[in-house]
Amino acid sequence: MTLRSDLAVGALGPPTAEGVPHPIRVVTAVISRTVLGSMVGLLVWAHLPVLALGWTAGVVQSGSMRPALMPGDVVLYQPLPRDRTPTVGQIVLVQDPTRPNRLLTHRVHRVLPNNDLITKGDANSAPDSTPVRPAALQGVARLRVPWVGLPVQFWRAGQRVPAAAMLLGLALVLTLAALPLHSRSRHM
């Protein structure tokens, strides 16, 4: 005959192979799978408009647009029809008029009568000195996806150690997410 006290003591014993998983494994699995799910969601969010709508994506490389845009953010730009001019206050992607073959993300500070743009970085004290021709406009910022471009930003800046650390962190999260919740029993 089993007494109630015997049942209570048995409930505190170690779980069987088919029993409850270890709480540390559950917490580790939940955290790592949440991190991976968030990363995948951000990557999809950053690439869906590019693939579906023909938008342009770019990684912010400098702090000239702080606090609106931070280095490592991915910004999605919608192309404007050639007959439309962006309005004052919009963030635009343009071919940099002072550095050929480079792109610049700044806010429209002023539109000149000939539709040239005067741009300015939010963190800069003065507007840019060289006007941007309408033909140099690549798009208007529509969406910011934070942090997704950090590995790219680190790599382009020559910061190999942070980029490698991020890759190792990703490998660790993938490994933790793949671990089974139940430990395999060695007894048969």
C-alpha positions in Angstrom: 0.0 0.0 0.0 1.3 3.4 -0.9 1.0 6.3 1.5 0.5 9.9 0.4 3.9 10.8 1.9 5.6 8.2 -0.3 4.0 9.7 -3.4 5.3 13.2 -2.4 8.8 11.9 -1.9 8.8 10.1 -5.2 7.7 13.3 -7.0 10.9 15.1 -5.8 13.1 12.4 -7.3 15.1 12.8 -10.6 13.0 12.7 -13.7 12.9 9.7 -15.9 14.1 9.6 -19.5 10.6 10.4 -20.6 10.2 12.9 -17.7 10.4 16.6 -17.4 13.4 18.3 -19.2 15.9 20.1 -17.1 14.9 23.7 -16.4 18.3 25.1 -17.6 17.9 23.3 -20.9 14.4 24.7 -21.3 15.5 28.3 -20.5 18.5 27.9 -22.8 16.4 26.6 -25.6 13.8 29.3 -25.2 16.3 32.1 -25.2 18.4 30.8 -28.1 15.4 30.0 -30.2 13.9 33.4 -29.5 17.1 35.2 -30.5 17.3 33.1 -33.7 13.6 33.8 -34.5 14.1 37.5 -33.9 17.2 37.5 -36.2 15.4 35.7 -38.9 12.4 38.0 -38.6 14.6 41.1 -38.9 16.5 39.7 -41.9 13.2 38.8 -43.7 11.8 42.3 -42.8 15.0 43.9 -44.2 14.9 41.9 -47.5 11.2 41.5 -48.3 10.7 45.0 -49.7 13.9 44.8 -51.7 12.8 41.5 -53.3 9.1 42.3 -53.7 9.0 46.0 -54.3 12.4 46.8 -55.9 13.6 49.0 -53.0 17.2 49.5 -52.1 18.8 48.4 -48.8 21.9 50.0 -47.3 23.9 49.6 -44.1 24.5 52.8 -42.2 28.3 53.2 -41.9 28.7 56.5 -40.0 27.1 58.4 -37.2 26.2 61.5 -39.2 22.5 60.7 -38.9 22.4 59.9 -35.1 20.1 59.5 -33.4 17.6 58.7 -36.2 20.0 56.2 -37.8 22.8 54.3 -36.0 25.8 52.6 -37.6 24.8 49.0 -38.3 21.2 49.8 -39.0 19.8 48.7 -42.4 17.7 51.3 -44.1 15.3 50.5 -46.9 14.8 53.2 -49.6 11.9 53.5 -52.0 12.8 54.9 -55.4 10.9 58.0 -56.3 9.5 58.7 -59.8 11.8 61.1 -61.7 9.1 63.8 -61.7 8.9 63.8 -57.9 11.1 65.7 -55.5 11.6 64.6 -51.9 10.3 67.1 -49.3 12.2 68.9 -46.6 12.8 66.5 -43.6 12.8 63.3 -45.6 15.9 61.0 -45.3 17.3 60.3 -48.8 19.9 58.1 -50.3 22.0 60.0 -52.9 25.2 59.6 -54.9 27.6 61.6 -52.8 28.4 64.8 -54.9 31.8 65.2 -53.2 33.0 61.5 -53.5 32.2 59.7 -56.7 31.0 56.1 -56.5 29.9 56.6 -52.8 26.4 56.8 -51.5 25.2 59.2 -48.8 22.3 59.0 -46.5 21.2 62.5 -45.1 18.1 64.4 -44.5 16.8 66.9 -47.0 17.5 70.3 -45.5 16.3 72.5 -48.4 15.0 72.1 -51.9 16.4 74.8 -54.3 14.3 76.3 -57.1 16.0 74.1 -59.7 15.1 71.0 -57.5 18.7 70.5 -56.4 18.8 69.3 -52.8 20.7 70.6 -49.9 21.2 67.8 -47.4 22.4 67.6 -43.8 23.2 64.9 -41.4 21.2 65.1 -38.2 24.5 65.0 -36.1 26.2 67.6 -38.3 26.3 71.2 -37.3 26.0 72.6 -40.8 24.3 71.5 -44.1 26.3 69.8 -46.7 28.2 72.4 -48.9 27.6 70.7 -52.3 24.0 70.5 -53.7 22.7 67.1 -54.9 21.3 67.0 -58.4 17.9 65.3 -58.8 19.5 62.6 -61.0 21.7 61.6 -58.1 18.7 60.6 -55.9 18.6 56.9 -55.3 15.6 56.7 -53.0 13.7 58.0 -49.9 14.1 56.1 -46.6 11.0 54.2 -45.7 12.1 51.6 -43.2 14.8 51.2 -40.6 15.8 47.7 -39.4 18.1 48.1 -36.3 21.4 46.2 -35.8 21.0 43.7 -38.7 23.9 45.3 -40.6 26.4 45.3 -37.7 28.5 42.5 -39.0 28.7 44.3 -42.4 29.5 47.6 -40.7 32.3 46.0 -38.6 33.8 44.2 -41.6 33.8 47.3 -43.8 35.4 49.4 -41.0 38.2 46.8 -40.7 37.0 45.7 -37.2 37.6 42.0 -37.7 37.5 41.0 -34.0 34.0 42.3 -33.4 32.8 40.7 -36.6 34.4 37.4 -35.7 32.9 37.6 -32.2 29.5 38.1 -33.7 29.9 35.1 -35.9 31.1 33.0 -32.9 28.1 34.2 -30.9 25.8 33.2 -33.8 27.4 29.8 -33.9 26.9 29.4 -30.1 23.2 30.4 -30.3 22.7 28.0 -33.2 24.3 25.2 -31.2 22.2 26.0 -28.1 19.0 26.1 -30.1 19.8 22.7 -31.6 20.3 20.9 -28.3 17.6 18.5 -27.4 15.5 19.4 -24.3 15.8 15.9 -22.8 19.2 14.4 -22.0 19.7 11.0 -23.5 19.6 8.3 -20.9 22.7 6.1 -20.6 20.8 3.3 -18.8 18.9 0.8 -20.8 
